Amino acid sequence: MGNARLQSIHVHPVKAFRSLPLREAVVEPWGLAGDRRWMLIDDGGKVVTQRQQPRLALAAAELLPGGGIRLSAPGREPLTVPVPHSASTVVAQLFRDKVEALPAQDETAHAWCSAFLGADVRLVYLDDPATRRPVDPEYALPGETVTFADGFPLLLVTTASLDALNSLIARGEHAEEGPLPMNRFRPNLVVSGTDAWAEDGWSRITVGEVAFRVAKPCGRCVVTTTDQGTAGRGREPLHSLGRHRRVNGKLVFGQNLVPVGHGTVRVGDPVRIVE
């Protein structure tokens, strides 16, 4: 394990949009700075992700100083959206959680996203990640919070486990769909230099100067079957995960992390297993 390194870093400025690779990122208590502070909701206030709208894989958001974003997507002119400063929040339904959020103040942002998807959606911003949304209490320590990520501040995957999964896919019924790229799994931290599935046994790690608690394996959904370059869908990796990586009824790949400390993580940082 002495050769484990942080191979890449990814944030998702808008939940469900394309990932943005970074060379370094500041670790905040609720995740990487700039990760999933924005998301889309439908006219009933429910989150909209690639589960319902695989086309979101084709949309991108660039981080701007101060927390604003610049949106881009096929067939749309790029649009800059500043952080809203209204005092009036809306309630967004994010799976089991109800989270207060600020709507983008410029109606153009809502219209831009709605036109791209062909559905009525609104773009909202998480103004106070320190208080708005606790981590699932079944797996959290007191006071831990999360942004608009599915459930935990960060997701870690390893290149060795992806190689092992691709080997399983290659021997399965849908071998023509493989090998799958890492972006199917939408991680924040990608680690190289480990054994396959080694992360299953970790409970605490450091990445460079920052410590993390390993909260639980990540249960995977239909988003992993979505080609992030075309928005098309297949059967893998869920078919192979269902045969080989089923834990407590969930199909698992990767580990959910909660920061224990703070600092900056950088590509190339050593990854150490504390326990």
Secondary structure, DSSP 8 states (H G I E B T S, - for coil): -TT-EEEEEEE-SBTTS--EEESEEEEETTEETTSS-EEEEETTSBEE-TTT-GGGGG-EEEE-GGG-EEEEETTEEEEEE-----S--EEEEETTEEEEEEE-SSHHHHHHHHHHHTS-EEEEE-S-TTTS-B--TTT--TT-B--SSSSSSEEEEEHHHHHHHHHHHHTSTTGGG-S--GGGG--SEEEESS-TTGGGG-SEEEETTEEEEEEEEEE--GGGGB-TTT--B-STTHHHHHHH-EETTEEEEEEEEEESS-EEEETT-BEEE--
